[in-house]
Amino acid sequence: MKIVSSIVAAAALCACAAQPPSGVQSLGTSQHPPSAVGQCIAQKWADKTQQQVVSQTTLANNMAMDVYVPGQQPPDGAAAVVRPNYQGAGTWVGFRSSSGAGSGATGDVSACL
């Protein structure tokens, strides 16, 4: 019986992991790996604003990360949400906004997709 319970719990966990995070606006997908897309976004924002950009790895081997808009800080700041693609190969990118921040930041992300 414990084995069946474990299988059901694992299946439910996998189903949740295969969906974009709530409160995140989808921006698109890329065929590049998540680490390359995240680095591209961070570089674009840093070059444009001449400010430090904080990146937070959320999955081992840079397979998922949050790249915070310049001036924003973890855990609740506006950020590009970079994840392995939920449907197929490549990378999915979304944007989590914060009150009063990040309104023009999403356009820069498109250049990295």
Secondary structure as GFF3:
##gff-version 3
##sequence-region A 1 113
A	DSSP	alpha_helix	2	17	.	.	.	ID=ss1
A	DSSP	beta_strand	25	30	.	.	.	ID=ss2
A	DSSP	alpha_helix	34	49	.	.	.	ID=ss3
A	DSSP	beta_strand	55	59	.	.	.	ID=ss4
A	DSSP	three_ten_helix	60	62	.	.	.	ID=ss5
A	DSSP	beta_strand	64	68	.	.	.	ID=ss6
A	DSSP	beta_strand	79	84	.	.	.	ID=ss7
A	DSSP	beta_strand	91	96	.	.	.	ID=ss8
A	DSSP	alpha_helix	106	110	.	.	.	ID=ss9
###
